[in-house]
């Protein structure tokens, strides 16, 4: 008599969010969601948590539409993709997230071979792609500017040294004080030009790094601006107290932020409305964030916002070049020096401006670099 044999069970495929796959998804800069057949959220990677300003713990099990609001037609397409097992891609879709912020994204949906069907949703913000392109342009500008200034400094300093030396020799030969006054003018002007060239080159000493608290830096800057403005400007603070210390040169960072804050203060005084001049310092943390070509686990974002008349669009693209200034009295060196100091800290400075609001955005990685 033959006994019935139980057919072998087909091996169960591991879920995408099992430990091995999860470590890979957690390291991606692309926002990734795993959705159930009913479009409930089963997993968000850190990039998706950052994009949607929520956490996996808060959103797991919720319908997708509770976190990411899109048209009913798009939701139906996702249901069809889960039912029929087909992929779907959409460009420049408009989403609204929990707190009302708007996102323009490209996304694709891929059904996973598990039962019941899960959907893998990959989302790439268009804004992020545009920002990376803009950052690459800024870094290229910075490098081109550095090369230009170094070459110009070399061409200026050599003849300048000869002019100064000749004026000193002539000064020693002259006995008439009225004539010596002219040689001293030449020497003083040569020194002034040399100092200007040195400032164009920016800080050349090595960073003196130590554990630095970004809010101590900003508070020093705020105190200086408060004293310089003599109470004519409203100073606002919006700090994220969870930002950890990082390795930085505190004095140079104070100089970098002070250059921006002084410009912002002067711009706020130029506004033509009845609103009081205001300047806001804001800090936030960003996770899995790309600065230039490098992705960082944790980045500090600092915004210095004024309510001045704004920067003209034709000037906005060039404000980090040396000698570019929107004011007749400006030297055009402050922002160039700031970009150089922040660059030495592996960060970047950007600017967004419109009439009534100019925002200088500083990104500082919180990892240590040797």
Beta strands, then each sheet from edge to edge (+ up, - down):
strand 1: 31-35
strand 2: 41-44
strand 3: 68-69
strand 4: 88-97
strand 5: 102-112
strand 6: 118-125
strand 7: 210-212
strand 8: 234-238
strand 9: 246-248
strand 10: 278-291
strand 11: 294-306
strand 12: 348-354
strand 13: 357-365
sheet 1: 2+ 1- 6+ 5- 4+ 3-
sheet 2: 7+ 9-
sheet 3: 8+ 10+ 11- 13+ 12-
end
